[in-house]
Structures are given as C-alpha cells and as structure tokens.
C-alpha cells in the first residue's frame, strides 16, 4: 500500500493476539506472549487506524484553510493588513544590487516558465516508473494549484502594491501570489512523495529554502503584499495535503484486510 508523507506508517489492526503494522515494502507482526489484552473499544480501534490521517487533515487542511479564509475575508472587505506596508518598506530599505540579482533569480525559478517544464519532467519520470497513483497525485497537486490560483486572482481582483517602481513589474492581480502557491504546491508534493525514502530530509530542507526565497522575492520586488504570499502558501498546503489524505483513504479502502489470528501469530516458547 502506498503511503504519503505523514501517513507513511499507519497501524492496521490491534488485537489480543498481536499487532500488525504496515510499512512501505514491509509487513511484520509482533506477538505479545503471555499477555492478556482487553478487547479494544471502537474509538480506540478507530484512532489506531485513522489517527494520523485525522491529524493530517486538521493541521494540513483545516488550519491552513482557516487562515486563508481569514485573509480572503479581509481582502474582500478591502481592509488593510497591519503588517503589509511595514514589511514592504523594510525589504525595500535594505535593497542592494546583489540582493536584486538573487531575488530576480528566485522570481524566475518560481515562475510558470520554469516550473511547468519541471512539472512535466517529474510526470514523465512517474510515467516511466508506471507509478499511476503518484501520476494522479502530481497532476492534481500542481495543475489544481495553478487552476485555483487563476480563479482566485480573478475572483478577488486585488490590485498589486505600488509603493515603488519594481525592477520586475507584473500586471495581473495580486491575491493570492501565484509564485508562492505554485512553489509551495510543487515542493510539498515532492516532499510527500519522497517522505518514505532516504531523501526525505534533503527534500524537506530544499523545499523550505526554495519556498521561502520565492515568497521573499515577491515582496522584495514590490509586486506582492506579504498577505498575498501567506494566502498562496496556506491555499496550496490545504490543497496538496487534502489530496494526499484523500488518496491515502482511497488506497486503504481498496486494500485487502489481513486478519491476525491465533494460528498466524507465533508464540514465544515457554521456559
């Protein structure tokens, strides 16, 4: 059974005879000799099977959606975020030619013209590996985030900041940031797919750095409010984490249940 990110190790069944745990490419049973375990209540069994998914939905979907909704509500009401102007002014006050070059680099790195070929390359790799589940996940995560961003920009129609003339100006709407949303969707999807492998921590560190620099460059260049960046991040986190949870639930619902019986669990020899 495939696992996504924080759902990489999920308990499958706990009985009086033993504990069956599923890990990618490995199944094992631990016998509990000479131990009488009371029958598990329905709530305990449910939590053992679904607890991590529930936590993932809470912290990966519900909380980010709440923050996005809070930001979106204030944008609709044309309210001013107290931190937007000070952060923009701080970034502009510390601008240097060297930082200009760095920020322009990350602006291009997080743009559609760069990420689209990268997304296609990852999809081709998954097709070559005959990894259909991850193909669907990758397409929905990256393509869905781009579509959501396009619709949201037109729905909110927030005008971009104009505190100074940007060295890399933009003409489309501002909320939420497309760079922030796409970089987060691509990075989070990659981290979740690589989490069951030895590359998990490297992927996580690179993802945090990439997403952070892309988000910072949009504020530094004066083409986005910080609230645009936060909205893009939270929207993508909710979207990608929700997809991962949905695919995990679907995989588990179609997986055969391996019963743990007295005859299949080895007993410890008595001394």
Secondary structure per residue as TSV (DSSP state, phi and psi in degrees):
chain	resnum	aa	ss	phi	psi
A	1	X	-	360.0	133.5
A	2	X	-	-75.0	150.2
A	3	X	-	-126.3	148.1
A	4	X	-	-119.6	115.5
A	5	X	G	52.3	-118.9
A	6	X	G	-66.2	-8.4
A	7	X	G	-97.5	18.2
A	8	X	S	-66.0	-30.8
A	9	X	S	-127.8	113.3
A	10	X	E	-129.3	129.1
A	11	X	E	-62.0	141.0
A	12	X	E	-104.0	-43.9
A	13	X	E	-159.8	136.4
A	14	X	E	-123.4	119.4
A	15	X	-	-130.2	-179.5
A	16	X	S	-70.8	-17.1
A	17	X	S	-92.6	-30.0
A	18	X	E	177.4	175.9
A	19	X	E	-117.2	120.8
A	20	X	E	-103.3	122.6
A	21	X	E	-123.4	139.8
A	22	X	E	-108.8	124.0
A	23	X	E	-125.8	148.2
A	24	X	T	-48.0	124.3
A	25	X	T	63.8	18.7
A	26	X	E	-152.9	131.1
A	27	X	E	-127.6	138.5
A	28	X	E	-146.0	158.0
A	29	X	E	-122.9	138.6
A	30	X	E	-111.2	117.4
A	31	X	E	-78.4	152.0
A	32	X	-	-119.6	78.5
A	33	X	T	-67.7	146.3
A	34	X	T	54.5	29.0
A	35	X	-	-125.2	127.8
A	36	X	-	-99.8	114.2
A	37	X	-	-105.5	124.8
A	38	X	-	-62.5	151.7
A	39	X	-	-60.0	133.2
A	40	X	-	-73.2	140.6
A	41	X	-	-71.4	163.4
A	42	X	H	-61.3	-40.3
A	43	X	H	-67.0	-38.7
A	44	X	H	-65.7	-44.2
A	45	X	H	-63.0	-42.2
A	46	X	H	-61.3	-43.8
A	47	X	H	-66.1	-37.6
A	48	X	H	-62.4	-35.0
A	49	X	H	-87.5	-30.8
A	50	X	H	-125.3	4.0
A	51	X	H	-60.4	-45.7
A	52	X	H	-67.7	-36.0
A	53	X	H	-65.2	-41.9
A	54	X	H	-61.5	-42.8
A	55	X	H	-65.6	-38.7
A	56	X	H	-62.8	-41.1
A	57	X	H	-66.7	-35.3
A	58	X	I	-68.7	-55.8
A	59	X	I	-83.9	-24.5
A	60	X	I	-94.8	-21.8
A	61	X	I	-121.9	-58.6
A	62	X	I	-63.0	-50.0
A	63	X	H	-66.5	-47.4
A	64	X	H	-58.9	-39.0
A	65	X	H	-64.1	-37.0
A	66	X	H	-61.9	-45.8
A	67	X	H	-66.0	-40.5
A	68	X	H	-62.7	-43.6
A	69	X	H	-61.9	-38.1
A	70	X	H	-63.7	-44.7
A	71	X	H	-64.4	-44.1
A	72	X	H	-63.3	-39.6
A	73	X	H	-61.3	-42.6
A	74	X	H	-69.3	-34.0
A	75	X	H	-66.1	-41.9
A	76	X	H	-60.5	-37.2
A	77	X	T	-83.6	1.3
A	78	X	T	59.6	34.5
A	79	X	-	-83.2	154.4
A	80	X	-	-96.9	129.5
A	81	X	-	-81.3	131.2
A	82	X	T	-62.7	-24.5
A	83	X	T	-95.5	-11.6
A	84	X	H	-62.8	-59.2
A	85	X	H	-63.8	-45.7
A	86	X	H	-59.6	-40.7
A	87	X	H	-67.3	-41.8
A	88	X	H	-60.3	-45.7
A	89	X	H	-66.4	-37.9
A	90	X	H	-63.1	-46.2
A	91	X	H	-62.8	-42.5
A	92	X	H	-68.9	-33.8
A	93	X	H	-67.0	-23.9
A	94	X	T	-105.4	19.3
A	95	X	-	-71.5	140.0
A	96	X	-	-138.6	161.1
A	97	X	H	-57.6	-37.9
A	98	X	H	-66.4	-44.0
A	99	X	H	-66.4	-34.3
A	100	X	H	-55.6	-46.4
A	101	X	H	-64.9	-42.0
A	102	X	H	-63.6	-45.8
A	103	X	H	-68.6	-37.0
A	104	X	H	-64.9	-38.2
A	105	X	H	-59.2	-48.7
A	106	X	H	-70.9	-26.6
A	107	X	H	-64.2	-41.9
A	108	X	H	-72.9	-36.0
A	109	X	H	-64.1	-33.3
A	110	X	T	-95.2	8.8
A	111	X	S	-84.9	165.5
A	112	X	H	-63.6	-35.7
A	113	X	H	-65.3	-22.8
A	114	X	H	-95.2	-45.2
A	115	X	H	-72.8	-31.2
A	116	X	H	-62.2	-49.9
A	117	X	H	-60.8	-36.7
A	118	X	H	-64.1	-44.2
A	119	X	H	-61.9	-40.4
A	120	X	H	-65.1	-40.3
A	121	X	H	-62.3	-43.3
A	122	X	H	-63.9	-40.7
A	123	X	H	-63.2	-42.7
A	124	X	H	-61.6	-41.7
A	125	X	H	-60.6	-42.3
A	126	X	H	-67.3	-35.0
A	127	X	H	-66.2	-43.5
A	128	X	H	-61.3	-36.1
A	129	X	T	-82.7	1.2
A	130	X	T	55.3	38.3
A	131	X	-	-98.3	82.6
A	132	X	H	-67.9	-40.0
A	133	X	H	-61.8	-45.6
A	134	X	H	-71.0	-28.0
A	135	X	H	-59.9	-49.1
A	136	X	H	-62.6	-45.6
A	137	X	H	-59.7	-46.4
A	138	X	H	-65.3	-44.2
A	139	X	H	-61.8	-46.7
A	140	X	H	-69.0	-39.3
A	141	X	H	-64.5	-51.1
A	142	X	H	-80.7	-47.2
A	143	X	H	-67.6	-39.3
A	144	X	H	-65.1	-40.2
A	145	X	H	-63.4	-40.2
A	146	X	H	-64.5	-41.9
A	147	X	H	-67.0	-42.7
A	148	X	H	-61.1	-42.0
A	149	X	H	-63.4	-42.6
A	150	X	H	-61.0	-45.5
A	151	X	H	-67.7	-39.6
A	152	X	H	-66.4	-42.0
A	153	X	H	-57.8	-45.2
A	154	X	H	-71.9	-30.4
A	155	X	H	-72.3	-42.7
A	156	X	H	-86.8	-30.3
A	157	X	-	50.5	43.1
A	158	X	-	-80.5	130.7
A	159	X	-	-75.8	143.1
A	160	X	-	-70.0	157.4
A	161	X	-	-64.6	153.0
A	162	X	-	-138.0	43.7
A	163	X	S	-73.6	-27.4
A	164	X	S	-155.3	169.2
A	165	X	-	-81.9	118.4
A	166	X	-	-75.7	148.2
A	167	X	T	-77.8	-10.8
A	168	X	T	-139.0	71.8
A	169	X	-	-68.5	156.0
A	170	X	-	-127.1	155.6
A	171	X	-	-119.8	-9.7
A	172	X	S	-83.4	179.1
A	173	X	-	-70.3	167.8
A	174	X	-	-102.1	-33.8
A	175	X	S	-111.3	126.8
A	176	X	S	-84.9	167.4
A	177	X	-	-66.7	125.0
A	178	X	H	-68.4	-39.3
A	179	X	H	-60.9	-46.8
A	180	X	H	-63.8	-41.7
A	181	X	H	-69.2	-44.3
A	182	X	H	-70.2	-42.2
A	183	X	H	-63.8	-38.4
A	184	X	H	-68.3	-42.7
A	185	X	H	-62.6	-46.6
A	186	X	H	-64.4	-46.5
A	187	X	H	-66.6	-45.7
A	188	X	H	-66.6	-39.9
A	189	X	H	-62.5	-41.4
A	190	X	H	-65.4	-42.9
A	191	X	H	-61.8	-43.2
A	192	X	H	-65.2	-39.1
A	193	X	H	-71.2	-31.7
A	194	X	H	-91.5	-6.2
A	195	X	T	-59.5	-38.1
A	196	X	T	-73.6	0.4
A	197	X	S	-106.7	176.0
A	198	X	T	-73.9	-7.9
A	199	X	T	-89.8	5.6
A	200	X	H	-58.0	-48.2
A	201	X	H	-72.2	-38.0
A	202	X	H	-62.1	-44.0
A	203	X	H	-61.8	-41.2
A	204	X	H	-64.6	-45.9
A	205	X	H	-63.4	-46.0
A	206	X	H	-63.8	-38.4
A	207	X	H	-64.5	-45.1
A	208	X	H	-61.3	-44.5
A	209	X	H	-63.8	-44.7
A	210	X	H	-64.3	-49.3
A	211	X	H	-62.6	-41.7
A	212	X	H	-64.0	-45.4
A	213	X	H	-67.7	-39.5
A	214	X	H	-64.1	-43.9
A	215	X	H	-63.8	-42.4
A	216	X	H	-65.5	-37.4
A	217	X	H	-65.8	-31.3
A	218	X	H	-69.4	-34.7
A	219	X	H	-75.0	-43.8
A	220	X	H	-57.5	-40.0
A	221	X	T	-79.2	-5.5
A	222	X	T	75.9	20.2
A	223	X	S	-104.9	-2.9
A	224	X	S	-145.7	146.3
A	225	X	-	-77.0	151.9
A	226	X	H	-55.2	-34.7
A	227	X	H	-64.5	-29.7
A	228	X	H	-63.2	-41.3
A	229	X	H	-65.8	-47.7
A	230	X	H	-60.1	-39.8
A	231	X	H	-64.9	-41.8
A	232	X	H	-63.6	-42.9
A	233	X	H	-63.1	-50.2
A	234	X	H	-66.0	-37.3
A	235	X	H	-63.4	-43.3
A	236	X	H	-69.8	-39.0
A	237	X	H	-59.6	-46.8
A	238	X	H	-62.8	-42.3
A	239	X	H	-65.7	-51.6
A	240	X	H	-69.7	-42.8
A	241	X	H	-64.8	-38.5
A	242	X	H	-63.2	-41.1
A	243	X	H	-62.8	-44.8
A	244	X	H	-60.3	-43.5
A	245	X	H	-65.6	-41.4
A	246	X	H	-63.9	-42.7
A	247	X	H	-68.6	-35.7
A	248	X	H	-63.6	-44.2
A	249	X	H	-63.4	-41.1
A	250	X	H	-64.2	-42.3
A	251	X	H	-61.3	-42.7
A	252	X	H	-68.9	-34.8
A	253	X	H	-69.7	-23.7
A	254	X	H	-100.0	-0.8
A	255	X	S	-84.9	139.9
A	256	X	-	-68.3	141.8
A	257	X	-	-86.8	125.0
A	258	X	-	-95.5	109.8
A	259	X	-	-70.7	143.6
A	260	X	-	-106.2	111.3
A	261	X	-	-118.1	169.6
A	262	X	T	-61.2	-35.3
A	263	X	T	-74.6	-23.6
A	264	X	T	-93.9	-9.8
A	265	X	S	-102.8	121.5
A	266	X	-	-66.4	143.2
A	267	X	-	-99.4	147.1
A	268	X	-	-74.6	139.7
A	269	X	-	-70.2	139.8
A	270	X	-	-82.7	147.0
A	271	X	-	-120.0	360.0
